[in-house]
Amino acid sequence: MKMIRAIVRPEKVEEIVNSLEKEGFNALTKINVFGRGKQKGIQIGQTRYDELPKVLLMLVVDDVDCENVISTIQKNARTGGFGDGKIFVTEVEKAYTIRTGKEGV
């Protein structure tokens, strides 16, 4: 299993989530976050914004589905500009459903 964490622009979240749902990936967690990338924020006129609003999407998927989820997120999150976000993928050793105690995704 893999955990996919995608930090994306807030205005792209609905498009990303709808596309993931169409691909059969319904279970995810959304968290509103603030952060900055390599550009250290943005400057508009004389105002500097050090941290920008983003959304963190978290999904745990089977290994065989990982590349499909990544490409779906990339395709729907990309604007071509700075600040489109990042995707992080890590290994998940185990997962349990609290209600049933069942192991697995």
Biopython code that builds the backbone (N, CA, C, O; Angstrom):
import numpy as np
from Bio.PDB.StructureBuilder import StructureBuilder

atoms = [
    (1, "MET", "N", (0.836, -1.173, 0.000)),
    (1, "MET", "CA", (0.000, 0.000, 0.000)),
    (1, "MET", "C", (0.886, 1.243, 0.000)),
    (1, "MET", "O", (2.011, 1.225, 0.499)),
    (2, "LYS", "N", (0.356, 2.308, -0.565)),
    (2, "LYS", "CA", (1.064, 3.585, -0.622)),
    (2, "LYS", "C", (0.180, 4.686, -0.053)),
    (2, "LYS", "O", (-1.036, 4.687, -0.243)),
    (3, "MET", "N", (0.814, 5.624, 0.651)),
    (3, "MET", "CA", (0.110, 6.842, 1.052)),
    (3, "MET", "C", (0.548, 7.935, 0.104)),
    (3, "MET", "O", (1.740, 8.180, -0.081)),
    (4, "ILE", "N", (-0.426, 8.584, -0.488)),
    (4, "ILE", "CA", (-0.161, 9.691, -1.409)),
    (4, "ILE", "C", (-0.633, 10.964, -0.724)),
    (4, "ILE", "O", (-1.790, 11.080, -0.320)),
    (5, "ARG", "N", (0.281, 11.913, -0.604)),
    (5, "ARG", "CA", (-0.049, 13.228, -0.054)),
    (5, "ARG", "C", (0.184, 14.239, -1.162)),
    (5, "ARG", "O", (1.287, 14.348, -1.697)),
    (6, "ALA", "N", (-0.851, 14.970, -1.498)),
    (6, "ALA", "CA", (-0.745, 15.972, -2.555)),
    (6, "ALA", "C", (-1.110, 17.336, -1.966)),
    (6, "ALA", "O", (-2.191, 17.519, -1.405)),
    (7, "ILE", "N", (-0.196, 18.276, -2.106)),
    (7, "ILE", "CA", (-0.441, 19.649, -1.680)),
    (7, "ILE", "C", (-0.775, 20.431, -2.938)),
    (7, "ILE", "O", (0.057, 20.568, -3.835)),
    (8, "VAL", "N", (-2.005, 20.944, -2.997)),
    (8, "VAL", "CA", (-2.500, 21.539, -4.236)),
    (8, "VAL", "C", (-3.165, 22.894, -3.980)),
    (8, "VAL", "O", (-3.451, 23.264, -2.841)),
    (9, "ARG", "N", (-3.400, 23.620, -5.075)),
    (9, "ARG", "CA", (-4.108, 24.894, -4.999)),
    (9, "ARG", "C", (-5.564, 24.643, -4.581)),
    (9, "ARG", "O", (-6.189, 23.692, -5.052)),
    (10, "PRO", "N", (-6.100, 25.493, -3.700)),
    (10, "PRO", "CA", (-7.493, 25.299, -3.260)),
    (10, "PRO", "C", (-8.505, 25.323, -4.402)),
    (10, "PRO", "O", (-9.501, 24.600, -4.361)),
    (11, "GLU", "N", (-8.259, 26.142, -5.412)),
    (11, "GLU", "CA", (-9.222, 26.254, -6.516)),
    (11, "GLU", "C", (-9.230, 25.027, -7.425)),
    (11, "GLU", "O", (-10.106, 24.905, -8.280)),
    (12, "LYS", "N", (-8.276, 24.121, -7.256)),
    (12, "LYS", "CA", (-8.223, 22.910, -8.078)),
    (12, "LYS", "C", (-8.762, 21.674, -7.358)),
    (12, "LYS", "O", (-8.886, 20.610, -7.965)),
    (13, "VAL", "N", (-9.082, 21.806, -6.072)),
    (13, "VAL", "CA", (-9.463, 20.642, -5.266)),
    (13, "VAL", "C", (-10.700, 19.938, -5.805)),
    (13, "VAL", "O", (-10.694, 18.716, -5.958)),
    (14, "GLU", "N", (-11.747, 20.677, -6.091)),
    (14, "GLU", "CA", (-12.987, 20.060, -6.553)),
    (14, "GLU", "C", (-12.750, 19.264, -7.840)),
    (14, "GLU", "O", (-13.245, 18.145, -7.980)),
    (15, "GLU", "N", (-12.007, 19.832, -8.759)),
    (15, "GLU", "CA", (-11.686, 19.157, -10.023)),
    (15, "GLU", "C", (-10.893, 17.870, -9.766)),
    (15, "GLU", "O", (-11.168, 16.836, -10.375)),
    (16, "ILE", "N", (-9.921, 17.937, -8.876)),
    (16, "ILE", "CA", (-9.095, 16.769, -8.551)),
    (16, "ILE", "C", (-9.949, 15.683, -7.909)),
    (16, "ILE", "O", (-9.912, 14.527, -8.329)),
    (17, "VAL", "N", (-10.720, 16.060, -6.883)),
    (17, "VAL", "CA", (-11.546, 15.083, -6.161)),
    (17, "VAL", "C", (-12.567, 14.440, -7.089)),
    (17, "VAL", "O", (-12.771, 13.228, -7.026)),
    (18, "ASN", "N", (-13.215, 15.224, -7.952)),
    (18, "ASN", "CA", (-14.184, 14.661, -8.898)),
    (18, "ASN", "C", (-13.515, 13.672, -9.852)),
    (18, "ASN", "O", (-14.084, 12.624, -10.156)),
    (19, "SER", "N", (-12.322, 13.998, -10.320)),
    (19, "SER", "CA", (-11.607, 13.098, -11.229)),
    (19, "SER", "C", (-11.184, 11.819, -10.525)),
    (19, "SER", "O", (-11.268, 10.736, -11.105)),
    (20, "LEU", "N", (-10.729, 11.931, -9.282)),
    (20, "LEU", "CA", (-10.370, 10.728, -8.522)),
    (20, "LEU", "C", (-11.595, 9.846, -8.304)),
    (20, "LEU", "O", (-11.514, 8.621, -8.396)),
    (21, "GLU", "N", (-12.721, 10.477, -8.016)),
    (21, "GLU", "CA", (-13.965, 9.735, -7.806)),
    (21, "GLU", "C", (-14.370, 8.980, -9.070)),
    (21, "GLU", "O", (-14.803, 7.830, -8.997)),
    (22, "LYS", "N", (-14.230, 9.625, -10.230)),
    (22, "LYS", "CA", (-14.553, 8.959, -11.504)),
    (22, "LYS", "C", (-13.653, 7.760, -11.749)),
    (22, "LYS", "O", (-14.059, 6.798, -12.402)),
    (23, "GLU", "N", (-12.421, 7.812, -11.222)),
    (23, "GLU", "CA", (-11.478, 6.695, -11.371)),
    (23, "GLU", "C", (-11.702, 5.616, -10.314)),
    (23, "GLU", "O", (-11.029, 4.585, -10.327)),
    (24, "GLY", "N", (-12.655, 5.852, -9.390)),
    (24, "GLY", "CA", (-12.974, 4.854, -8.376)),
    (24, "GLY", "C", (-12.275, 5.052, -7.046)),
    (24, "GLY", "O", (-12.325, 4.171, -6.188)),
    (25, "PHE", "N", (-11.624, 6.192, -6.857)),
    (25, "PHE", "CA", (-10.927, 6.477, -5.600)),
    (25, "PHE", "C", (-11.754, 7.473, -4.802)),
    (25, "PHE", "O", (-11.641, 8.685, -4.984)),
    (26, "ASN", "N", (-12.588, 6.939, -3.913)),
    (26, "ASN", "CA", (-13.532, 7.760, -3.171)),
    (26, "ASN", "C", (-13.026, 8.165, -1.798)),
    (26, "ASN", "O", (-13.415, 9.211, -1.279)),
    (27, "ALA", "N", (-12.160, 7.349, -1.204)),
    (27, "ALA", "CA", (-11.710, 7.592, 0.160)),
    (27, "ALA", "C", (-10.486, 8.497, 0.156)),
    (27, "ALA", "O", (-9.437, 8.146, -0.385)),
    (28, "LEU", "N", (-10.638, 9.672, 0.771)),
    (28, "LEU", "CA", (-9.515, 10.592, 0.896)),
    (28, "LEU", "C", (-9.758, 11.530, 2.053)),
    (28, "LEU", "O", (-10.874, 11.631, 2.563)),
    (29, "THR", "N", (-8.717, 12.209, 2.463)),
    (29, "THR", "CA", (-8.788, 13.203, 3.522)),
    (29, "THR", "C", (-8.333, 14.528, 2.948)),
    (29, "THR", "O", (-7.335, 14.592, 2.230)),
    (30, "LYS", "N", (-9.076, 15.605, 3.268)),
    (30, "LYS", "CA", (-8.711, 16.952, 2.823)),
    (30, "LYS", "C", (-8.419, 17.801, 4.057)),
    (30, "LYS", "O", (-9.191, 17.813, 5.015)),
    (31, "ILE", "N", (-7.301, 18.504, 4.017)),
    (31, "ILE", "CA", (-6.914, 19.374, 5.126)),
    (31, "ILE", "C", (-6.487, 20.716, 4.546)),
    (31, "ILE", "O", (-5.628, 20.767, 3.665)),
    (32, "ASN", "N", (-7.081, 21.802, 5.035)),
    (32, "ASN", "CA", (-6.655, 23.134, 4.628)),
    (32, "ASN", "C", (-5.353, 23.459, 5.346)),
    (32, "ASN", "O", (-5.262, 23.348, 6.569)),
    (33, "VAL", "N", (-4.350, 23.861, 4.577)),
    (33, "VAL", "CA", (-3.032, 24.160, 5.132)),
    (33, "VAL", "C", (-2.515, 25.471, 4.552)),
    (33, "VAL", "O", (-3.094, 26.016, 3.612)),
    (34, "PHE", "N", (-1.427, 25.969, 5.117)),
    (34, "PHE", "CA", (-0.729, 27.128, 4.584)),
    (34, "PHE", "C", (0.723, 26.746, 4.428)),
    (34, "PHE", "O", (1.252, 25.974, 5.228)),
    (35, "GLY", "N", (1.376, 27.277, 3.406)),
    (35, "GLY", "CA", (2.783, 26.970, 3.225)),
    (35, "GLY", "C", (3.388, 27.776, 2.099)),
    (35, "GLY", "O", (2.751, 28.639, 1.496)),
    (36, "ARG", "N", (4.630, 27.462, 1.844)),
    (36, "ARG", "CA", (5.338, 28.105, 0.743)),
    (36, "ARG", "C", (6.341, 27.122, 0.175)),
    (36, "ARG", "O", (6.797, 26.202, 0.854)),
    (37, "GLY", "N", (6.674, 27.340, -1.086)),
    (37, "GLY", "CA", (7.628, 26.477, -1.759)),
    (37, "GLY", "C", (8.968, 27.168, -1.918)),
    (37, "GLY", "O", (9.328, 28.046, -1.134)),
    (38, "LYS", "N", (9.695, 26.765, -2.932)),
    (38, "LYS", "CA", (11.030, 27.299, -3.190)),
    (38, "LYS", "C", (11.029, 28.802, -3.439)),
    (38, "LYS", "O", (12.026, 29.483, -3.200)),
    (39, "GLN", "N", (9.886, 29.316, -3.926)),
    (39, "GLN", "CA", (9.800, 30.743, -4.232)),
    (39, "GLN", "C", (9.610, 31.588, -2.981)),
    (39, "GLN", "O", (9.657, 32.816, -3.050)),
    (40, "LYS", "N", (9.396, 30.945, -1.841)),
    (40, "LYS", "CA", (9.195, 31.623, -0.555)),
    (40, "LYS", "C", (8.018, 32.587, -0.600)),
    (40, "LYS", "O", (8.124, 33.724, -0.139)),
    (41, "GLY", "N", (6.911, 32.140, -1.148)),
    (41, "GLY", "CA", (5.720, 32.971, -1.238)),
    (41, "GLY", "C", (5.686, 33.746, -2.542)),
    (41, "GLY", "O", (6.401, 33.429, -3.493)),
    (42, "ILE", "N", (4.833, 34.778, -2.567)),
    (42, "ILE", "CA", (4.735, 35.614, -3.763)),
    (42, "ILE", "C", (4.667, 37.083, -3.359)),
    (42, "ILE", "O", (4.318, 37.422, -2.228)),
    (43, "GLN", "N", (5.007, 37.934, -4.302)),
    (43, "GLN", "CA", (4.897, 39.366, -4.078)),
    (43, "GLN", "C", (3.968, 39.947, -5.131)),
    (43, "GLN", "O", (4.154, 39.744, -6.331)),
    (44, "ILE", "N", (2.956, 40.681, -4.652)),
    (44, "ILE", "CA", (2.015, 41.357, -5.536)),
    (44, "ILE", "C", (2.104, 42.834, -5.192)),
    (44, "ILE", "O", (1.668, 43.266, -4.125)),
    (45, "GLY", "N", (2.674, 43.599, -6.109)),
    (45, "GLY", "CA", (2.930, 45.011, -5.820)),
    (45, "GLY", "C", (3.933, 45.109, -4.694)),
    (45, "GLY", "O", (5.006, 44.509, -4.764)),
    (46, "GLN", "N", (3.605, 45.846, -3.670)),
    (46, "GLN", "CA", (4.513, 45.979, -2.530)),
    (46, "GLN", "C", (4.158, 45.020, -1.387)),
    (46, "GLN", "O", (4.806, 45.022, -0.341)),
    (47, "THR", "N", (3.135, 44.214, -1.599)),
    (47, "THR", "CA", (2.715, 43.272, -0.563)),
    (47, "THR", "C", (3.338, 41.908, -0.813)),
    (47, "THR", "O", (3.261, 41.366, -1.915)),
    (48, "ARG", "N", (3.957, 41.364, 0.227)),
    (48, "ARG", "CA", (4.568, 40.043, 0.141)),
    (48, "ARG", "C", (3.734, 39.056, 0.949)),
    (48, "ARG", "O", (3.400, 39.316, 2.105)),
    (49, "TYR", "N", (3.401, 37.925, 0.338)),
    (49, "TYR", "CA", (2.672, 36.856, 1.001)),
    (49, "TYR", "C", (3.649, 35.699, 1.200)),
    (49, "TYR", "O", (4.010, 34.999, 0.254)),
    (50, "ASP", "N", (4.071, 35.514, 2.464)),
    (50, "ASP", "CA", (5.062, 34.477, 2.766)),
    (50, "ASP", "C", (4.471, 33.073, 2.724)),
    (50, "ASP", "O", (5.138, 32.119, 2.324)),
    (51, "GLU", "N", (3.222, 32.959, 3.138)),
    (51, "GLU", "CA", (2.565, 31.655, 3.144)),
    (51, "GLU", "C", (1.238, 31.768, 2.412)),
    (51, "GLU", "O", (0.494, 32.735, 2.577)),
    (52, "LEU", "N", (0.965, 30.762, 1.605)),
    (52, "LEU", "CA", (-0.233, 30.768, 0.767)),
    (52, "LEU", "C", (-1.158, 29.624, 1.166)),
    (52, "LEU", "O", (-0.686, 28.577, 1.610)),
    (53, "PRO", "N", (-2.478, 29.811, 1.014)),
    (53, "PRO", "CA", (-3.395, 28.711, 1.314)),
    (53, "PRO", "C", (-3.245, 27.585, 0.297)),
    (53, "PRO", "O", (-3.147, 27.822, -0.907)),
    (54, "LYS", "N", (-3.231, 26.379, 0.798)),
    (54, "LYS", "CA", (-3.181, 25.163, -0.022)),
    (54, "LYS", "C", (-4.122, 24.142, 0.608)),
    (54, "LYS", "O", (-4.652, 24.366, 1.696)),
    (55, "VAL", "N", (-4.324, 23.028, -0.077)),
    (55, "VAL", "CA", (-5.089, 21.918, 0.471)),
    (55, "VAL", "C", (-4.220, 20.672, 0.387)),
    (55, "VAL", "O", (-3.613, 20.393, -0.647)),
    (56, "LEU", "N", (-4.169, 19.930, 1.481)),
    (56, "LEU", "CA", (-3.450, 18.664, 1.523)),
    (56, "LEU", "C", (-4.465, 17.547, 1.332)),
    (56, "LEU", "O", (-5.382, 17.385, 2.138)),
    (57, "LEU", "N", (-4.296, 16.779, 0.263)),
    (57, "LEU", "CA", (-5.121, 15.599, 0.006)),
    (57, "LEU", "C", (-4.310, 14.373, 0.391)),
    (57, "LEU", "O", (-3.148, 14.243, 0.007)),
    (58, "MET", "N", (-4.926, 13.476, 1.151)),
    (58, "MET", "CA", (-4.246, 12.247, 1.558)),
    (58, "MET", "C", (-5.089, 11.051, 1.156)),
    (58, "MET", "O", (-6.289, 10.997, 1.424)),
    (59, "LEU", "N", (-4.433, 10.081, 0.501)),
    (59, "LEU", "CA", (-5.102, 8.851, 0.086)),
    (59, "LEU", "C", (-4.176, 7.681, 0.371)),
    (59, "LEU", "O", (-2.957, 7.806, 0.255)),
    (60, "VAL", "N", (-4.741, 6.560, 0.738)),
    (60, "VAL", "CA", (-3.985, 5.312, 0.817)),
    (60, "VAL", "C", (-4.565, 4.387, -0.236)),
    (60, "VAL", "O", (-5.767, 4.124, -0.257)),
    (61, "VAL", "N", (-3.688, 3.892, -1.117)),
    (61, "VAL", "CA", (-4.138, 3.068, -2.241)),
    (61, "VAL", "C", (-3.264, 1.826, -2.354)),
    (61, "VAL", "O", (-2.147, 1.781, -1.837)),
    (62, "ASP", "N", (-3.792, 0.830, -3.036)),
    (62, "ASP", "CA", (-2.992, -0.355, -3.343)),
    (62, "ASP", "C", (-1.849, 0.040, -4.278)),
    (62, "ASP", "O", (-1.976, 0.988, -5.053)),
    (63, "ASP", "N", (-0.755, -0.677, -4.203)),
    (63, "ASP", "CA", (0.428, -0.372, -5.014)),
    (63, "ASP", "C", (0.102, -0.263, -6.499)),
    (63, "ASP", "O", (0.643, 0.601, -7.189)),
    (64, "VAL", "N", (-0.778, -1.130, -6.995)),
    (64, "VAL", "CA", (-1.088, -1.140, -8.425)),
    (64, "VAL", "C", (-1.838, 0.113, -8.869)),
    (64, "VAL", "O", (-1.852, 0.433, -10.058)),
    (65, "ASP", "N", (-2.464, 0.827, -7.930)),
    (65, "ASP", "CA", (-3.244, 2.017, -8.260)),
    (65, "ASP", "C", (-2.451, 3.320, -8.114)),
    (65, "ASP", "O", (-2.933, 4.387, -8.492)),
    (66, "CYS", "N", (-1.265, 3.231, -7.578)),
    (66, "CYS", "CA", (-0.494, 4.423, -7.229)),
    (66, "CYS", "C", (-0.242, 5.338, -8.428)),
    (66, "CYS", "O", (-0.513, 6.536, -8.345)),
    (67, "GLU", "N", (0.258, 4.818, -9.513)),
    (67, "GLU", "CA", (0.589, 5.656, -10.674)),
    (67, "GLU", "C", (-0.650, 6.295, -11.296)),
    (67, "GLU", "O", (-0.601, 7.429, -11.773)),
    (68, "ASN", "N", (-1.758, 5.558, -11.285)),
    (68, "ASN", "CA", (-3.009, 6.106, -11.810)),
    (68, "ASN", "C", (-3.472, 7.307, -10.972)),
    (68, "ASN", "O", (-3.891, 8.324, -11.524)),
    (69, "VAL", "N", (-3.397, 7.184, -9.648)),
    (69, "VAL", "CA", (-3.788, 8.283, -8.765)),
    (69, "VAL", "C", (-2.866, 9.478, -8.972)),
    (69, "VAL", "O", (-3.338, 10.612, -9.058)),
    (70, "ILE", "N", (-1.569, 9.244, -9.052)),
    (70, "ILE", "CA", (-0.607, 10.330, -9.252)),
    (70, "ILE", "C", (-0.885, 11.064, -10.561)),
    (70, "ILE", "O", (-0.916, 12.294, -10.586)),
    (71, "SER", "N", (-1.086, 10.323, -11.639)),
    (71, "SER", "CA", (-1.315, 10.982, -12.932)),
    (71, "SER", "C", (-2.651, 11.734, -12.941)),
    (71, "SER", "O", (-2.758, 12.792, -13.562)),
    (72, "THR", "N", (-3.666, 11.200, -12.261)),
    (72, "THR", "CA", (-4.951, 11.894, -12.174)),
    (72, "THR", "C", (-4.800, 13.209, -11.415)),
    (72, "THR", "O", (-5.346, 14.231, -11.829)),
    (73, "ILE", "N", (-4.066, 13.185, -10.316)),
    (73, "ILE", "CA", (-3.841, 14.415, -9.553)),
    (73, "ILE", "C", (-3.042, 15.415, -10.386)),
    (73, "ILE", "O", (-3.409, 16.587, -10.471)),
    (74, "GLN", "N", (-1.960, 14.959, -10.996)),
    (74, "GLN", "CA", (-1.125, 15.864, -11.792)),
    (74, "GLN", "C", (-1.917, 16.517, -12.918)),
    (74, "GLN", "O", (-1.837, 17.727, -13.128)),
    (75, "LYS", "N", (-2.671, 15.711, -13.629)),
    (75, "LYS", "CA", (-3.435, 16.212, -14.779)),
    (75, "LYS", "C", (-4.434, 17.284, -14.359)),
    (75, "LYS", "O", (-4.628, 18.268, -15.072)),
    (76, "ASN", "N", (-5.066, 17.097, -13.209)),
    (76, "ASN", "CA", (-6.119, 18.010, -12.782)),
    (76, "ASN", "C", (-5.637, 19.153, -11.902)),
    (76, "ASN", "O", (-6.364, 20.128, -11.713)),
    (77, "ALA", "N", (-4.429, 19.056, -11.359)),
    (77, "ALA", "CA", (-3.901, 20.113, -10.489)),
    (77, "ALA", "C", (-3.024, 21.098, -11.249)),
    (77, "ALA", "O", (-2.813, 22.221, -10.789)),
    (78, "ARG", "N", (-2.516, 20.696, -12.395)),
    (78, "ARG", "CA", (-1.523, 21.498, -13.116)),
    (78, "ARG", "C", (-2.134, 22.733, -13.766)),
    (78, "ARG", "O", (-3.104, 22.641, -14.519)),
    (79, "THR", "N", (-1.543, 23.902, -13.456)),
    (79, "THR", "CA", (-1.887, 25.140, -14.159)),
    (79, "THR", "C", (-0.712, 25.586, -15.022)),
    (79, "THR", "O", (-0.871, 26.386, -15.944)),
    (80, "GLY", "N", (0.472, 25.055, -14.708)),
    (80, "GLY", "CA", (1.676, 25.453, -15.430)),
    (80, "GLY", "C", (2.424, 26.573, -14.743)),
    (80, "GLY", "O", (3.502, 26.963, -15.192)),
    (81, "GLY", "N", (1.872, 27.099, -13.659)),
    (81, "GLY", "CA", (2.521, 28.194, -12.949)),
    (81, "GLY", "C", (3.173, 27.724, -11.665)),
    (81, "GLY", "O", (2.961, 26.598, -11.214)),
    (82, "PHE", "N", (3.983, 28.622, -11.074)),
    (82, "PHE", "CA", (4.566, 28.327, -9.774)),
    (82, "PHE", "C", (3.449, 28.094, -8.769)),
    (82, "PHE", "O", (2.396, 28.728, -8.840)),
    (83, "GLY", "N", (3.682, 27.189, -7.840)),
    (83, "GLY", "CA", (2.710, 26.956, -6.778)),
    (83, "GLY", "C", (1.646, 25.920, -7.092)),
    (83, "GLY", "O", (0.646, 25.828, -6.379)),
    (84, "ASP", "N", (1.843, 25.135, -8.154)),
    (84, "ASP", "CA", (0.871, 24.083, -8.462)),
    (84, "ASP", "C", (0.861, 22.992, -7.399)),
    (84, "ASP", "O", (-0.149, 22.308, -7.236)),
    (85, "GLY", "N", (1.956, 22.815, -6.677)),
    (85, "GLY", "CA", (1.971, 21.869, -5.566)),
    (85, "GLY", "C", (3.007, 20.777, -5.694)),
    (85, "GLY", "O", (3.872, 20.803, -6.570)),
    (86, "LYS", "N", (2.897, 19.821, -4.801)),
    (86, "LYS", "CA", (3.800, 18.671, -4.721)),
    (86, "LYS", "C", (2.994, 17.430, -4.404)),
    (86, "LYS", "O", (1.911, 17.502, -3.825)),
    (87, "ILE", "N", (3.543, 16.286, -4.796)),
    (87, "ILE", "CA", (2.970, 14.985, -4.453)),
    (87, "ILE", "C", (4.065, 14.174, -3.773)),
    (87, "ILE", "O", (5.179, 14.061, -4.284)),
    (88, "PHE", "N", (3.737, 13.613, -2.622)),
    (88, "PHE", "CA", (4.664, 12.769, -1.879)),
    (88, "PHE", "C", (4.066, 11.374, -1.764)),
    (88, "PHE", "O", (2.873, 11.230, -1.496)),
    (89, "VAL", "N", (4.882, 10.353, -1.962)),
    (89, "VAL", "CA", (4.424, 8.966, -1.893)),
    (89, "VAL", "C", (5.293, 8.227, -0.877)),
    (89, "VAL", "O", (6.521, 8.248, -0.952)),
    (90, "THR", "N", (4.622, 7.572, 0.077)),
    (90, "THR", "CA", (5.341, 6.779, 1.071)),
    (90, "THR", "C", (4.691, 5.405, 1.202)),
    (90, "THR", "O", (3.525, 5.210, 0.859)),
    (91, "GLU", "N", (5.466, 4.479, 1.697)),
    (91, "GLU", "CA", (5.000, 3.116, 1.925)),
    (91, "GLU", "C", (4.139, 3.080, 3.188)),
    (91, "GLU", "O", (4.456, 3.740, 4.178)),
    (92, "VAL", "N", (3.048, 2.307, 3.152)),
    (92, "VAL", "CA", (2.206, 2.081, 4.317)),
    (92, "VAL", "C", (2.364, 0.609, 4.697)),
    (92, "VAL", "O", (2.059, -0.282, 3.904)),
    (93, "GLU", "N", (2.837, 0.367, 5.903)),
    (93, "GLU", "CA", (3.043, -1.016, 6.344)),
    (93, "GLU", "C", (1.728, -1.721, 6.631)),
    (93, "GLU", "O", (1.514, -2.855, 6.203)),
    (94, "LYS", "N", (0.845, -1.040, 7.360)),
    (94, "LYS", "CA", (-0.435, -1.638, 7.726)),
    (94, "LYS", "C", (-1.487, -0.545, 7.841)),
    (94, "LYS", "O", (-1.168, 0.620, 8.078)),
    (95, "ALA", "N", (-2.751, -0.937, 7.669)),
    (95, "ALA", "CA", (-3.880, -0.037, 7.884)),
    (95, "ALA", "C", (-5.010, -0.862, 8.488)),
    (95, "ALA", "O", (-5.202, -2.026, 8.136)),
    (96, "TYR", "N", (-5.751, -0.246, 9.397)),
    (96, "TYR", "CA", (-6.847, -0.931, 10.062)),
    (96, "TYR", "C", (-8.092, -0.052, 10.035)),
    (96, "TYR", "O", (-8.000, 1.167, 10.185)),
    (97, "THR", "N", (-9.249, -0.666, 9.847)),
    (97, "THR", "CA", (-10.512, 0.035, 9.993)),
    (97, "THR", "C", (-10.893, -0.055, 11.465)),
    (97, "THR", "O", (-11.001, -1.149, 12.019)),
    (98, "ILE", "N", (-11.094, 1.094, 12.093)),
    (98, "ILE", "CA", (-11.349, 1.118, 13.535)),
    (98, "ILE", "C", (-12.636, 0.377, 13.884)),
    (98, "ILE", "O", (-12.660, -0.420, 14.822)),
    (99, "ARG", "N", (-13.704, 0.635, 13.135)),
    (99, "ARG", "CA", (-15.005, 0.032, 13.458)),
    (99, "ARG", "C", (-14.963, -1.483, 13.450)),
    (99, "ARG", "O", (-15.493, -2.126, 14.356)),
    (100, "THR", "N", (-14.325, -2.070, 12.416)),
    (100, "THR", "CA", (-14.345, -3.531, 12.263)),
    (100, "THR", "C", (-13.078, -4.225, 12.727)),
    (100, "THR", "O", (-13.080, -5.430, 12.981)),
    (101, "GLY", "N", (-11.993, -3.464, 12.837)),
    (101, "GLY", "CA", (-10.710, -4.078, 13.176)),
    (101, "GLY", "C", (-10.053, -4.737, 11.980)),
    (101, "GLY", "O", (-8.978, -5.323, 12.105)),
    (102, "LYS", "N", (-10.688, -4.648, 10.825)),
    (102, "LYS", "CA", (-10.180, -5.296, 9.621)),
    (102, "LYS", "C", (-8.895, -4.605, 9.149)),
    (102, "LYS", "O", (-8.781, -3.380, 9.167)),
    (103, "GLU", "N", (-7.945, -5.424, 8.733)),
    (103, "GLU", "CA", (-6.679, -4.915, 8.212)),
    (103, "GLU", "C", (-6.792, -4.705, 6.707)),
    (103, "GLU", "O", (-7.433, -5.493, 6.011)),
    (104, "GLY", "N", (-6.162, -3.634, 6.203)),
    (104, "GLY", "CA", (-6.141, -3.354, 4.763)),
    (104, "GLY", "C", (-6.833, -2.055, 4.448)),
    (104, "GLY", "O", (-7.429, -1.413, 5.314)),
    (105, "VAL", "N", (-6.740, -1.678, 3.177)),
    (105, "VAL", "CA", (-7.302, -0.397, 2.740)),
    (105, "VAL", "C", (-8.811, -0.451, 2.724)),
    (105, "VAL", "O", (-9.460, 0.537, 2.382)),
]
sb = StructureBuilder()
sb.init_structure("model")
sb.init_model(0)
sb.init_chain("A")
sb.init_seg("    ")
for serial, (resi, resn, name, xyz) in enumerate(atoms, 1):
    if name == "N":
        sb.init_residue(resn, " ", resi, " ")
    sb.init_atom(name, np.array(xyz, "f"), 0.0, 1.0, " ", f" {name:<3s}", serial, name[0])
structure = sb.get_structure()
